[in-house]
């Protein structure tokens, strides 16, 4: 018998399994070198620019300053990052009345008052102007041209027209963008729906994979969009699985990514080569709230779990999904799809849309693995999403047993979205 805890929504659930041959795989244990506030201060003292004189030239006096931040689906410690950033700006002459926060929602829904308080903690939402981006508000967007990948770039007009543009985010592996962080907060988070859909339409490209940056067409597109916007600075962090800040970086958005990616890989890597990780059964937690706020977000954990699961193996995803599927277009698209094969046949023939693209990703994963979901989503609804519902781990294991050999190899990923096998370095 083996027992372990997994994060589920905002709590832990204890799981016991009547097996002995199971490995609990955790990212390399990494502890912060200093407290979070000092780490961010260090980033401002050691900026990353192409010119060593750039920091000396920074003077924000009298200038309009826009700061793009992530929405409630990204677990960033804004209570640490934003006060530190504001203090830095004040030292450089910034006027509080000219600072404007933009919540980079991408295609996500508008935030509730409680969620606004989460991303702009303390009195920030009362002291400063803020805008919750709406990708469908055409009158609030400005057209900046096309990227080399022919993406039409529509961006939040007010953010673009600011004299100083700053991004706040985190760097971690992303299931098709390669990595989150850098320009992505604005290039996707503050873009129009057409821009996001044209960029995301490249997700079927063989190089649009987790862990790929320089040759990933989607990520290259994001970098081009960021340059068209003219983003000046990025404050990005790398966190461990306990959401502690391991590293903070400040400076040019592209250079911040180049320096931050090796740090993020080191913090997410499991000390096993990918060929050693072909397990018959993988039990994966998305990492609790907000990473499992809905299936739309929790699906990223399946992407990582697939790297550890052999073809035809079983993945049990433990994810609260308090907000259900998380995307109405995804829900509508799945209503008349009887199987993953129907999605794979239909999706490439359609005009690309955000939402149905998640169905395509799930269909590819369901084609190669049996996916069982322990969540708050009603069973009948979960079945519509190409996954097999289970009430608890006992039922999930009973279902999985039909697809497992007698002497199966099993692994647990308590922090699946922060876990990658050693793939031989960045590709």
Secondary structure, 3 states (H helix, E strand, C coil): CEEEEEEECCEEEEEEECCCCEEECCCCCCCCCCCHHHHHHHHHHCCECCCCCHHHHCCCCCCCEEEEEECCCCCCCHHHHHHHHHHHHHHCCCCHHHEEEEEECCCCCCCCHHHHHHHCCCCHHHHCEEEECCCCCHHHEEEEEECCCCCEEEEEHHHHCCCEEEEEEECCEECCCEECCCCHHHHCCCECHHHHHHHHHHHHCCCCCCCCCCCCHHHHHHHHHHHHHCCCEEEEEEECCCCCEEEEEEECHHHHHHHHHHHHHHHHEEEEEHHHCCEEEEEEECCCCCCCCCHHHHHHHHHHHHCCEEEEEEEEEECCCCCCCCCHHHHHHHCCCCCHHHHHHHHCCCCCCCCHHHHHHHHHHHHHCEEEEECCCCHHHHHHCCCEEECCHHHHHHHHHHHCCCCCCEEEECCHHHCEEECCCCC
